[in-house]
Amino acid sequence: MVEVIVHEMVAMTSGFSDNELAREKKKLLSMLLMNLEQRPVVFEDICRQVLATGTRKRPEYFMQAINGISKDDINRVAQRLLKSPPCLTARGEVKTVPSMAGIQNGLLDAQG
């Protein structure tokens, strides 16, 4: 499981197309708008925003932010994440969990 996560994190730095990015943006926008169709969710969203930031931003703000994301943005964030030391938690049978050094080496390897 850890190997899959490491591989996917490394793949985020270059392994996706414009179509994939557009599809994921649409999924995120759909999820945002569908969640806001329910009054309790809208109320929770308003409360969370006001408590966290002191203001409420309309859904259009988030829609514009999502549509503004570029492949370069994702690549930049992914590169920054890969350069930071990983954090790992495990539960249950931990004998098969790779070493922290192995995970870190996987994150630095271009193939994951």
Secondary structure, DSSP 8 states (H G I E B T S, - for coil): -HHHHHHHHHHTTT---HHHHHHHHHHHHHHHHHHTTSHHHHHHHHHHHHHHHSS---HHHHHHHHHT--HHHHHHHHHHHHHS-------S--TTS--HHHHHHHHHSTT-
